[in-house]
Amino acid sequence: MDIQNGALVTRKSYNHDLLFRVAEIKKGVAILHGEELRLKADAALSDLTIVDQREHKKRKAMDREKQESSYRLFRQDYQMMKEKRNYEATEGYTDSANYFQLPAKVLHIDGDPSYLRKCIQLYQRIGLQVHGVHLAETEMSFQIKDLLEKIQPDIMVITGHDAYSHNKGTKNDLSAYRHSKYFVEAVREARSIYPNLDQLVIFAGACQSHFESLIRAGSNFASSPSRVNIHALDPVYIVAKVAYTSFMESVSVWEALRNTLTGEKGLGGIQTRGLLRTGMPYLINENENEI
């Protein structure tokens, strides 16, 4: 069967472990984008097997269950944080105070338009204001300044595709990674504008990215400490934890990773101050819109 752009495939040499979509074909070699994982790879057409509709539905259902499990954990976490805010705002439930909250504004820059759409859907489900931008990883650092000035976000996500190739060097060699150096350049550009780690919270990286370089460049959170693949939605859960934690508190790395699909092998970071601010009184205008 002929393999065309857009086809869903698996790799025989990797025992069909991951699901990919064919992005491009050059001289008998397919450029592959992970369907659920932020991984970019290449493979000979002879190494690929087309995934039929039945297998695709099975894999999609398994991934959806993992996503729902993470979302349920996040909702439980969110309810606990909300109860704590209610307790503090009402002086231990002794006052009937009505308050409003100002959650963080997110700028999400993604090298993959499909992943970006999935992430925006989750941001909306979680209730966060997000401005999504699709940019090739090689172009991100050149656009960062203008985007930061225009959007003025509290949190920025820089992600897309990445991969480590042992044929190009050791795991400490940044040149052995497909896109890590571009993520690093983008983070450095952002930190030249917002050097304070609490003024702009940054998540950077994708599958197998060079974690240490991204943290040194100024990321609060990054991937991938163990050079493993990360799920397409993992950055959103990191962002949500920071966004819904009070600015009076710090978010521990473990708390931020707890609701992700990948965990500490694929994600890490540094202690970071929360960004949620509350105010009062809560008002409804004549059009019954919240302030």
Buried (B, 14 or more C-beta within 10 A) or exposed (E): EEBEEEBBBBBEEEEBEBBBBBBEBEEEEBBBBBBBBBBBBBBEBEBBBBBEEEBBEEBBEEBEEEBEEBBEBBEEBBEEBEEEBEEBBBEEEEEEBEBEBBBBBBBBBBBBEEBBEBBBEBBEEBEBBBBBBBBEBEEBBEBBEEBBEEBEBBBBBBBBBBBBBEEEEEBEEEEBBBBBBBBBBBBBBBBEEBEEBBEBBBBBBBBBBBBBBBBEBBBBBBBBBBBBBBBBBBBBBBBBBBBBBBBEEBBBBEBBBBBBBBBBBBBBBBEBBBBBBBEEEBEEEEEEEEE
